[in-house]
Amino acid sequence: MFRFKQGHTIAARLQRQCFVRGYSSIQGHDTVKLEYTRNSSNSTDSGRLNAPLVVLHGLFGSKQNWGAISRRLSQELERDVYSVDQRNHGDSGHLSPHTYAAMSADLVRFIEDHKLDSPILVGHSMGGKVVMHTALERPDLVSQLIVDDMVPAEFHLHHDFKGYVDKLLEIESRNVASQKEMDQMLAETEPDLSIRQFLLTNMKKSKDPGGTSGVRGVYRSRIPLKLLGDSLRSMMAWDAPDGLVFNGPTLFIAGAKSPYIKPYAYPVMNRLFPNYELEELDTGHWVHAEMPREFMDLVVRFIRKNESTNVAN
């Protein structure tokens, strides 16, 4: 593990006085009511006083991917942790466009609907871009930011997401009825078993393939595959308006074997998030899944440090 630090500590109460605001891209979007799981600390009094965490998954993920980590963070940090399904994922509604501005609008609605006071936002990959976008456009809503292996920049996708979409659509078209057969088909595109298992969490068994009663159960996607496939270019983009800065405490956690958080991105990270720190773990892109204990240790230490600094000031 390597540790880098950039910038200086700024108390959360000063953050709201220091942010830079510009044109907002999230206004005017039709929003989706996001489904979620809330984990609450056994220490009820502390849980009410401490800033809640809101956790966002990546592309093709869902709140269930974060279940164990969210439960553990809730207990260790003595606060509520909300694991959220983003639009077009998990149990949340399906709606176009699938852009970072639209997903940020959904997140703002979630924070406001649940009356969350200065939450700490945590996001992986696609979710990392959403929480960064939200913190830049609405820094008044956010106390701290934690980004799991993603940068605020345009990039090419380093996994074959188009191939994943095509193969999952093929599974549907063939009316596949067994988990084993789905895995064999997906293995033609993705050799990594753990990634295949992750992708197949989106396939659920239905009673019949086309509404005809009496037909054996087959697997259907619970997410809008075509919509997401058509939105992959948007997922490569970085569409936050220029001129925005989030001065609150920000932690980037990089996977050493992942191509995303590398020196090319440090200047833009410093420009948009001047109070950032960078930690690196010996993982690929799914840092929290590959080294969950080490990932949680970084998150807990970062949050406690910044909250103790705010109390001291």
PyMOL commands that set and color helices and strands:
alter all, ss='L'
color gray80, all
select helices_A, chain A and resi 12-18+44-49+63-77+100-113+126-137+139-141+161-173+179-186+193-200+225-230+232-236+263-272+287-290+292-312
alter helices_A, ss='H'
color red, helices_A
select strands_A, chain A and resi 2-5+36-39+53-56+81-84+120-124+144-148+203-206+218-221+250-255+276-281
alter strands_A, ss='S'
color yellow, strands_A
deselect
rebuild
show_as cartoon
